[in-house]
């Protein structure tokens, strides 16, 4: 019978039967197993998701909290039961770590891609597996949640980007939801500020329109007054011209009358007889 006992990284092997174990000294060989076969080494003992309260300058998008702790507990239970089949349990643990690594990286990269210029590079926490490799078991992405001063329109656009980044994953963590809520508040404040600016702009525009209309009315009145004055002046000139024409006509008639009297008196002779047609070819 062969009995294998694993405890504290020490393996005891014996080929003696249990019946003869009391009579003869068994052949016992002690072998220290590699650390990778006995337990997994944590590079960071703290949980992957460190709660970070959003601040005015920025926050972190952390994907995992209770779920991560549950997964670690499950892996710990798997390691505790490794005395039944160590190699099988190690392979199972490696598969779990590899799946976790892929999930964490995809999660954080989704946040970073959606966050664009406002998101930092993903930061990961690692756990060393039984195969000696490092697997990402948690991570975070920092993101700037501060409003843009004196520019509510740009602040609104930034808040919408932050909101999409926080909810870019299928299962947002509580920290993701907190940042999304903060972004929603920032977007609401920016919209309110834009509405206020729009009202003020409309009021200013109305005042400006009234001023323009008043100025145009005054200009029109002045123009009409000038036209009226010019028309009156033209009428006056026309009357004067008409009077002058009448006076000139009277003078001409007077001259014609005098000439006729002179002709009748024989002072002047007519150059041409009545009905004479003057024709000269040049």
Buried (B, 14 or more C-beta within 10 A) or exposed (E): EEEEEBEEEEBBBBEBEEEEEEEEEBEEEEEEEEEBBBEBEEEEEEBBBBEBEBEEEBBBBBBBBEEBEEBBEEBEEBBEEBEEEBEEBBEBBBEBBBEBBEBBBEBBBBBBEBBEEBBBEBEBBBBBBBEEBBBBBBBBBBBBBBBBEEEBEEBBBBBBBBBBBBBBBEEBBEBBEBBBEBBBEBBEBBBEBBEEEEEEEEEEEEEEEEEEEEEEEEEEEEEEEEEEEEEEEEEEEEEEEEEEEEEEEEEEEEEEEEEEEEEEEEEEEEEEEEEEEEEEEE
